[in-house]
Structures are given as C-alpha cells and as structure tokens.
Amino acid sequence: MKRGKFITLEGVDGAGKSTHLAFIADWLRGQGREVVVTREPGGTPLGETLRELLLHQPMDPDTELLLMFAARQQHLAERILPALARGAWVVSDRFTDASYAYQCGGRGIAVERVAALEAWVQRGFSPDLTLLFDVPPEVAEARRAAVRAADRFEREADSFFARVRNAYLDRARAEPSRIRVLDARQSIAALQDEIRSLLQSLA
Ligand code: TMP
C-alpha cells in the first residue's frame, strides 16, 4: 500500500484557512482517495481535552508549548501515522509550523526548544505540503473582531499576531518547496484554483 500524503493548513487566526478545508477534502475524495480531516491542537479524544485547556486555561508559555506537543504526539500515534500507513491522505488544520509561529514568534520561546520537541515527537516526519494562508494584519484583525467568544489566543494583541505572521513567513522562506504562501485576500474561487493546482502537483 502506497503511503498517503500529509497536508497542513496554517495562518494567523482570521486568515480564513478553515473555509478551505472542506474544499480540499472534497477535491481529494473526488480523486478517489480516502481522506482524514483533522486539527491541532486536537484530533484525538485526549487531544481535544488538551485543546480545551490550551484555549481557555491561563498557563505558562512553556506549559503551553509542552501541551501542544503532548497533543501532537497522541495525534501522530493514534490518528495521523496509522491513516497515512493505510494509504489515506490526512489534512490537518494546523501542525508544528503553528508552534514555531505562535510559541516562538508570538510568545518568544527559543526556536531550539521547539526544534528539540519536533525532533523527539516527529523523528524526521513532516508534512508533504503546507498551505500558508497569509493576510495583512488589518484584514485578520477585522475577521477576529467578528468572533464573539474569543479564546486565549484570539484575545492576544495585534502585535502578537504581527509576530506570528512574520514567523510563518520566515518559515516559508526557509522551506519554500513545502510551505506555499497563498494570498488569502483573493476570492474563494481564485484561492481554490491555486489550491487545486498545488494538490495536483502532489498526486
Ligand atoms: P484554531 O483556532 O486554528 O483551531 O487553533 C487554535 C489556536 O491554537 C490558534 O490560535 C493557534 C494555536 N496554536 C498554537 O499556538 N500552537 C500550535 O502548535 C497549534 C497547533 C495551535
């Protein structure tokens, strides 16, 4: 059985990435593939419990980072790796690039800490394709303002999201073949065209 592919979606809160998850899953299913749609933090019963804590419970930044990776370990072991092994394609709303962007860029944790956890938990494994939905700060800000019950991250200052965005863009510059930056100000139809051609090139 040919191993499936692992696709991740990234971007600051308010970039609009979640709108495109269903499109990606439907398009892949239309190609006859089994598709697993999942998210981080979350994706497993334990991961979803950790997500509740991460989004709502005040905590130290290093605790936040460790819980993100605890959830990720469980997600990989229980869901992602078994699905890929049976040939399914896995589409995850966020993965480790978010830890570099939010915990390093946003919270100021040293990159080496995240890199050490990544090496421990992933052992060289990484996404086949990452779609980075990028928008200027003011666009994401307006979209976040429309969210009623904001979580711990969504309540952060605009300067936090500016750092998160820059950290994402730095990662995209360092790994341009894996991380594809999409201008999320485009129409949904234009973005879908771009996404479709990226998926085609992966098949
Ligand atoms: P979501 O709102 O896109 O579902 O993601 C939940 C929040 O968790 C989002 O604000 C980003 C944050 N996050 C991190 O800070 N680090 C991580 O590693 C992940 C996966 C998410």
Boltz pocket constraint, residues with backbone or C-beta under 6 A from the ligand:
constraints:
  - pocket:
      binder: B
      contacts: [[A, 13], [A, 39], [A, 40], [A, 41], [A, 68], [A, 93], [A, 94], [A, 95], [A, 96], [A, 97], [A, 98], [A, 99], [A, 100], [A, 102], [A, 103], [A, 153], [A, 154]]
      max_distance: 6.0
